[in-house]
Amino acid sequence: MAKVFVLNGPNLNLLGTREPEIYGSTTLKDIEQMTRAAAHKHGLEIDFRQSNVEGELVNWLQEAGKQAVGVVLNPAAYTHTSVALHDAIKAIGIPVVEVHLSNIFAREPWRHHSHVSPVARGMICGFGADGYPLAIDALAAALRTGKK
Ligand code: DQA
């Protein structure tokens, strides 16, 4: 079965208790299950990971470039700061779908800029946990077109 990496950045391990008024009460474990179910519908297997460390996310993107057909990435706060994630996505030859639980454009102005969006295949934000299965559907559609 073709593999998709689902990578989650800093503080997403705290979902469920972290600012539930913004991020909802769904835990990352729940999101993993929802994402896996969506992936199975498309005949895709997922490798679901979370790290609070920027370099680890860079290493995982590079690993995905060798092992996976695509990536769903919630870079969390690194969205707004990380040139390293931008460069890593550019370096790997597979589509990356950016996902955010919250609508980053409806929040503080400094969240409106993403270093990831210019190199992502596309972005889904503002739909809470449902954004993850939506991102899997989007990635599956992108894979069907064969375009990065
Ligand atoms: C987030 C949005 C980011 O601005 C924030 O730093 C996060 C989560 C989201 O999923 O809505 O940690 O990526």
Boltz pocket constraint, residues with backbone or C-beta under 6 A from the ligand:
constraints:
  - pocket:
      binder: B
      contacts: [[A, 10], [A, 11], [A, 12], [A, 74], [A, 75], [A, 76], [A, 77], [A, 78], [A, 79], [A, 99], [A, 100], [A, 101], [A, 102], [A, 103], [A, 104], [A, 111]]
      max_distance: 6.0
